[in-house]
């Protein structure tokens, strides 16, 4: 394992995750968030410094995905298939159970939790594919 390239891939994945989250939450879901705030389901202001913690957390997830890809690639080979498998697996584990339960039981309805679930799985898969590309290109260079 090459920690330098794990770090570079993780940072790139974290940046991609942040950009995708901004796109999904700002453009696609913001009208729903405003409605939920008006209905009292979401607070008007965050209790904690949300944005810095969220951004940092997504970079941490990128680093974790990069490390998992590096480990998996030792056994499964460095390939887009391995990257997609890692991203898809982590995305499914991280997003499906919680968001499915929200879709079933929360007063939010199903659109927002299902959107979080589907986009989360896609985001993690794309981020890990980017990691695989960076890791492959830099290791072979």
C-alpha positions in Angstrom: 0.0 0.0 0.0 1.2 3.4 -0.9 0.0 5.9 1.8 0.8 8.9 -0.3 -1.5 7.8 -3.1 -4.2 6.7 -0.6 -4.0 10.2 0.9 -4.2 11.9 -2.6 -7.1 9.6 -3.7 -8.9 10.2 -0.4 -8.6 14.0 -0.7 -9.9 13.8 -4.3 -12.8 11.6 -3.3 -13.6 13.9 -0.4 -13.7 16.9 -2.7 -16.0 15.0 -5.1 -18.3 13.9 -2.3 -18.5 17.5 -1.1 -19.3 18.8 -4.6 -22.0 16.1 -5.2 -23.6 16.7 -1.8 -23.7 20.4 -2.5 -25.4 19.7 -5.9 -27.9 17.3 -4.5 -28.8 19.3 -1.4 -28.7 22.7 -2.9 -30.4 22.1 -6.2 -32.6 19.1 -5.8 -33.6 19.0 -2.2 -33.6 22.6 -1.0 -37.3 23.2 -1.7 -38.1 20.2 0.4 -35.9 21.4 3.2 -37.6 24.8 3.2 -41.0 23.1 3.4 -39.8 20.8 6.3 -38.5 23.9 8.2 -41.9 25.6 7.7 -43.7 22.5 9.0 -41.4 22.3 12.0 -39.7 19.0 11.0 -36.3 20.7 10.5 -34.9 23.5 12.6 -34.4 26.9 11.0 -30.8 27.1 12.3 -28.4 24.2 13.0 -27.6 23.4 16.7 -23.9 22.8 15.9 -21.5 24.2 13.4 -22.9 21.9 10.7 -21.0 22.9 7.5 -17.4 22.5 8.8 -18.2 19.2 10.5 -20.0 17.9 7.4 -17.3 18.9 5.0 -14.6 17.4 7.2 -16.6 14.2 7.6 -16.9 13.8 3.8 -13.1 14.2 3.5 -12.7 11.6 6.2 -15.1 9.2 4.3 -13.0 9.8 1.2 -9.8 8.8 3.1 -11.6 5.7 4.5 -12.8 4.7 1.0 -9.2 5.2 -0.4 -7.8 2.9 2.3 -10.5 0.3 1.8 -9.8 0.4 -2.0 -6.1 0.0 -1.4 -6.7 -3.0 0.9 -9.2 -4.6 -1.4 -7.0 -4.1 -4.5 -4.3 -6.2 -2.9 -6.7 -9.2 -3.0 -9.0 -8.4 -5.9 -6.6 -6.5 -8.1 -6.5 -2.8 -9.0 -9.4 -2.3 -11.4 -12.6 -0.3 -11.9 -14.5 -3.4 -10.8 -12.8 -3.5 -7.5 -13.3 0.2 -7.0 -17.0 0.0 -7.9 -17.4 -3.0 -5.6 -15.8 -1.2 -2.6 -17.8 2.0 -3.2 -21.1 0.2 -3.8 -20.6 -2.0 -0.7 -19.8 0.9 1.6 -22.6 3.1 0.0 -25.2 0.3 0.6 -24.1 -0.3 4.2 -23.9 3.4 5.0 -27.1 4.7 3.3 -29.7 2.0 2.8 -30.7 0.9 6.4 -31.0 4.3 7.9 -32.6 6.1 5.0 -35.0 3.2 4.3 -36.2 3.4 7.9 -36.6 7.1 7.6 -38.7 6.6 4.4 -40.9 4.1 6.3 -41.3 5.9 9.6 -40.5 9.6 9.5 -43.0 12.3 8.8 -40.8 13.5 6.0 -42.4 11.2 3.5 -40.3 9.1 1.2 -38.7 11.4 -1.4 -36.0 13.0 0.6 -34.7 9.8 2.4 -34.9 7.8 -0.7 -33.0 10.6 -2.6 -30.4 10.5 0.2 -30.1 6.8 -0.1 -29.8 6.5 -3.9 -27.5 9.5 -4.3 -25.4 8.4 -1.4 -24.8 5.0 -2.9 -24.0 6.6 -6.3 -21.7 9.2 -4.7 -19.7 6.6 -2.8 -19.3 4.4 -5.9 -18.2 7.4 -8.1 -15.8 8.5 -5.4 -14.2 5.1 -5.1 -13.9 4.9 -8.9 -12.0 8.2 -8.8 -9.8 6.8 -6.1 -9.1 3.7 -8.2 -8.2 5.9 -11.2 -5.9 8.1 -9.2 -4.3 5.1 -7.4 -3.8 3.2 -10.7 -2.4 6.2 -12.6 0.0 7.2 -9.8 1.2 3.8 -8.9 2.0 2.9 -12.5 3.6 6.3 -13.3 
